[in-house]
Amino acid sequence: MYISEFIKKPVLTPDGAEIGKLKDVIVSPLHSYPIIKALTINTSDKKLMNISWKYVDNINKEIILKSDLNQLKEYELKKHEICLFKDVIDRQVVDIEDKKVRRVNDLKISPTNGHYHIIGVDIGFSGILRRLGLEKITKPLGISSSEDLISWEDIDTLKSDYSLKLKVPKQKIKKLHPADMAEIIDQLGLNESLTILNSLDDESAADALEEISPERQVSLLEGMESKRAAEILDEMSPDDAADVLADLTEEKAEELLDLMEPEESKDLRELLEYPENTAGGIMTTEFAEVNQKLTADEVMNSLREIAKDVETIYYIYVVSKNKDLVGVTSIRDILLVDPETPVADFMHTNIIKVDVMEDQHDVAQQIAKYNLIALPVVENESKLKGIITVDDAIDIVLPTAWKKRVPRMFGR
């Protein structure tokens, strides 16, 4: 049977007198399949009363009690217990396999050893029709009446927040691609989204936040503890972190910058000084640079040390002692030369670059024109300040609604 089949049903005393209607069902989630512990009755005089399951004699078309109302002792709801209609019905389920949010339309119940257990969550359309009393129209209209159940055993909760149910334990959410995780978070309410982000480690949360719509990024960072928000910003790509900080109020942005790691905070403060729509405003400061005096073998050793901290190592930028950009090379170039060859002997010196103050649309055109994966950004003609990657360039030219649908070409 289903919860919807007897909710609002009459509640009768042993002699058949109606004392009210069923309002809700209280269960204990301390078992794999929760046991019904009590019923909430909306009495005839419009009062709510919780009655222990031990007073229930029978559930069918009507709910028959073992005692008269004046003989019943009020049931005290315990902290861990759940009111199914209030806390579960119409709430959201994260379906990990289909990577989307589903809604709880009904709950399946089974009698076992004198108890009634909640055995599954119905997320199908038939659950809605059943609640509306329209299940008989499924066949004439050609609508499938088959169940679409998630076993309660496969349901997990986050921080005892029963407004959110997960199809699998939350550890598996971490295995989702950040874009899939972001799509799920974008569909959830703010509290549920924060619950998921707070269950992730800093790096996973940062990866997901980078894929979320800008407006939602702001809401999420404002909604979580400042220390936690700063830790996530520390793990984000500098360009993405700078973008979201620019959308926050000046006071909030300053608070988070003060809580961040000094080196990360310094980089972000520099990025925030550039106008938003310029090359400096959209560049990242995480790129691979090597000194022009190194050999090919020394360059490879250097890349092994810095690879995890840069946006991409496809291009390696060669700089002088004074950080002037003097050349660019690639992994392919390095692999094709003798390990003892100085990088200055095989680097490309005809460098396509842009100034930090160049308009972002001109930057995107440069990347498209020369078919680049990344473009170096310089100040005073030669000082290397950052790079702009092709996925950031695509973000510039695509309509806002499509920006987050573009696959990210670089990730850490």
N, C-alpha and C positions, 0 to 999 in steps of 0.2 A: 504494500500500500504506500501511498504518498501523503506527505503532510497536507497538501492542498485538498485531499479528499475528506478530511475531517476538521479542518480549520473552520471556525465560525459555526460548527455544528452545535446543536443544543446539548447542554449538560444537565443531566437529570439525577434526582435523588432516587434511592431504591424504590420508592412508591410511585415514581414517574413524574414527579413535580419538576418543572423546569426552573433552574436557579440562575441560568445565564447561558452564555455561549463561549466556546473555546476561542481564546485570543492568541495564545502562543504556547510553545512547547519548550521546556527547559531541559537541557541535556548536560551531562558531564563529559568533557572531552578527554578524560584521563584514560580512556580505553581506545584501542584501535578503531572500534566502531562505537561511538558515544551512546550511552544508555539514557533513555528518557527518565528523568528524576522527578519532574513535576509539570503541572499544567498551569497556565495563567488563564483565569476565567474572568470574562467581563460580566459581572453579576447583573441581575435584573434591575437593581437600583444604581446601575452605572458605576460600580466600583470595580477595581481590579483586585483579584485575589489569587495568590499562588497556592496550589494544592498539591501535596505530595502524591507521587504515583501510587503509593501504597493504598490510597483511598479510592483508586480507580478499579472498578469491577469489570468493565467491558468497554471496548471501543468498536463501534461499527457505524451504522447510520447515525447513531446517537452515542454520547459518552455517558455511561451510567456509573454513578458513584456507589460506594459501599455504605456511606453514612449520610445523614442529613447535614445541611450546611452549618447549623449551629453546633454540630459535633466535630467539625473539621478544624484542625489546627493549621494556622497560616504557615506556609513553607517559606523559610528564609533563604533567599538566593545567595549562593556562595560566590566568592570572588572569581573563581576560575570557570564558573558555569556559563553556558551560552543560551540566550533566547533565540531560537532558530529563525523566527520571522523577523525579529528586530535586527539580529546580528548577521544572518547568513543569506536569507532569501533576498534576491535582487542585488546581492553584492557581486563583486568581480572575481573571476578566476583567471589566473594567468596560465594559458595553455602553452606550455613550453614547446611541444612538438609542432603545433601550427603557428607558433610565434605570434599569438594575438591574445587579446583579452576577451573572455567569455563571461556570460552572466548566469548566476544561479537562478534557475526558473522554478525548481522544485527539489524536494528531498525524498529519497526512497527509504522506507522503514521496513524492518523485518522483525517478527517476534522470535525470540530464542530463549529457551530456558526460563520462561516467565517474565522476561524483560523485552522491551522494544528497543532495538538498536537502529541508529542511523547508518545505513550501509553505503549510500552513494549520493552524489550531487547530479541532478539532471540539468544539463546545459542546452538541451534541444528545444526546438520549436513546439514539440508536443507537450512539453512541460508548461508552456505559456497557455496553450489551449486548455489543458487540464485545469489549471487554476481559474480560467474563465468559464469553466463548465461547458466547453465547446469541443471536447474530445470526440464527440460523435460525428462531427463534420469532416474529420480527417479523410475518411474513406471516400465519401461522395466528391470531395474536392481533389482527390488524388494526392493528399498530403501524407507523407510517411508518418506512421504512428510509432515507429521504433524508438527505443530509448537511446539517449546520448548521455551516458553516465560516466562520471568520474568516481571511482571508488573512494570512499572517505579515507581509506588507509593511505591513499596517494595524496591526500590533502595535508599541507603543512601550513603553519601560521607564522607570521613574523611578529615577534615581541608581543605575543598574545593579542594582536590586533585582528579581531575577527571580521573586520570589514574587508580584509584582503585574504583570499585563499589561493594557494599555489597548487598546481597540479603535481608538482614534484618538489622534493626538498629544495630549499633556497640555494644550496650549494651548486645545483645544476644551472641556476641562472647565470652564474659566473662563466659558464662554458659557452653561453650565447655570444654571437658576434655583437660587438658594440652597437651596430646599426639596428639589429633586431631588438636588443635590450632597450635602446632609445625609443623605438617605435612602441614598445609595450608601455614604457614609462610615460610617453606622451598621451596615451589613451587613458591612463589612470588619474584619479584625483590627486591633489597635491600631497595629502597625508600618505596615501598608498605609495606614491612615487618616492617620497622621502624615505619611507620604510625600506623600499628596495635598495635605494642608493646607500643607505646607512648600513645595510647588510653586506655590502661589498667592500673589498679592500680599496685603498686609495687609488691605485692604478686602474682597477676595473671601473670604479666609479668615475674617474677622470675620462677614460675612454668612452664611456656611455654618455657623459655630459657633453663631450665635444660633438656628439651626433644629434643632440636634442635641439629643438627649435630655440632661437635666441630668447624669445619672450619667456619660454618655460625655464631656460637656464637661470634667468634672473630670479624668477619665483622660487626655484629650488634652492639657490644659494642664500636667498633672503630667509627661507623657511628653516634652514638647518642651523645648528650651532656654528658660531663664527670660526671656532678652532677647526672644526671638521671641514668647513667650506675652504679655509685656507690650505688645509692639507691636500684637498682635492685639486685646488688651483696649482699647487706646487707640482703636481703630476701631469697637468695638462700641457699641451704644446703652448709655447709662449704667445703665439699669434692668437690662438683660440682663447687663452686666458685673458689676454689684453682686450679682446673683443667683448667678453662678458663683463669685465671690470668697467669698461667704458659705458656699458648700459646700466650699471648700478648707480645709485646716488653717490655723490662725491664722498660723503661721510662714510658710507658702507664700504666703498672701494678702499678708502684709506685705512679703515679698520682691518680689512682683510690683508692688505699689503703689509701692515705692521706685524701681522701674525705669521706671515709666510717666512720661508727660509731667506736669509739676507741676500744670497746670490740671485735666487729666483725673483725676489722682490725688486732688486736693482734692475734686472733685465726688463721687467714689466714696466717699471716706472719710465725707463728710457723709451719703450715702445709707445707708451701712453702720451708722450710728448709730441708725437707726430700726428698730424691731422688724420682723421679716420679714413679718408678716401685717397690717401697717398700710398706710395710703395712702402714707406716707413711704417704706415699704420696697419698694413696687412702682412708684413714680412714676419718671419720667425728668426730667432737668434740661435736656433739649434741647427748647425750645419757643420760639415766636415771641412776643416782647414788644416793645412800642413805648411811647414816652413820650406822655402825654396832650396835650402841647403841639404835637405834629406835625400837619400837614395830611394829607389823603388822599394827595396826591402824594408827600409826604415819607415816608409809611408804605410806599408801594410801593417807593420807592428803598431804604428800609431792609430790606425783605423780600428784595430782590434780593441784598443783601450777606450775609444770614444764612440764606437758604433751604437751602443745602447742609449746614448744621450743625444743623438742627432736625428733630425727629421728624415734625411735620406743620405746614403753614401754613394749614390750613383755618380754624382759629380763630387770631386774633391777640389777645393779651392786652394790655390797656392799663394801664400802671402810672404811679404818681406818681413824683416825684423820689425819694421814700423807698422805692420798690419796693412800695408798697401797691397791691393789685389794685383798680382803679376801674372797669373796664369790659372788655367783650369785643366784638370785631367779626369780620368775615369778609372774604374776598376779594370775595365778591359784593357786600357792603355798600359796599366801597371803590370798586368799579367803577361803582356806581349813583349816586355823588355827584360833585359838582364837585370837581376836583383840589385846589382851594384851601380846601375845607371842613375845618375842624379836626376831628380824630378824636373829640374830646370832644362834638361836636355830633350825631354819629350812632351812637356806640357804645351797646351795650346795658349798662345799669347794674344790671339785675336778674339778678345772676350766681348760677348754681348752682355751688357749690364744696364742698369737703370739707376737714376738718382733717387735718394730717399724721398724727395718731394714730388716725384713724378706722379701724375694722375693714375689711379688704379686701372682705369679702362685702357689707358695707353700701355700699361704693364701687361694686361691680358692680351692685347693685340700683339705685343712683342713675343710673348710665349707662343701664341698661335702661329705667328708668321714664321718663326724659326724652329717650330716643332720641338720646343724645349720641355724637359721634365722639371727643371728649376731654373730660376733666373737670379743672379747675384744683385744685391742692392748696395750701392756705395754712397759715401758722403764725401764732398770735396773732390769729386772725380775718381778717387782711388781707394779711400778707406772702406774696407769691407765691413758692413754693418749687419747684414742678414741675407736671407734668400726668400724668394716667393716660389712656392711649388705650384704645379699645374692644377691640382685640385682646388687651391685657393683662387687661381685665375678663373676656373670654371664657375666658382661661386659668384664671382663678380658679374659675369655675363648672363647667368641664368636667372629667371624670375625667382623671387624669394621662396615661393611654394615648392620649387624644385630643388633648391640648394642642398637640402639634407638627403635628397634621394640619390645624389651622385656618389658612387663608391669612392671611398678615400683611397688614394694611391699610396699613401705613406702612413705608417703607424709604428708605434714603438712596442 
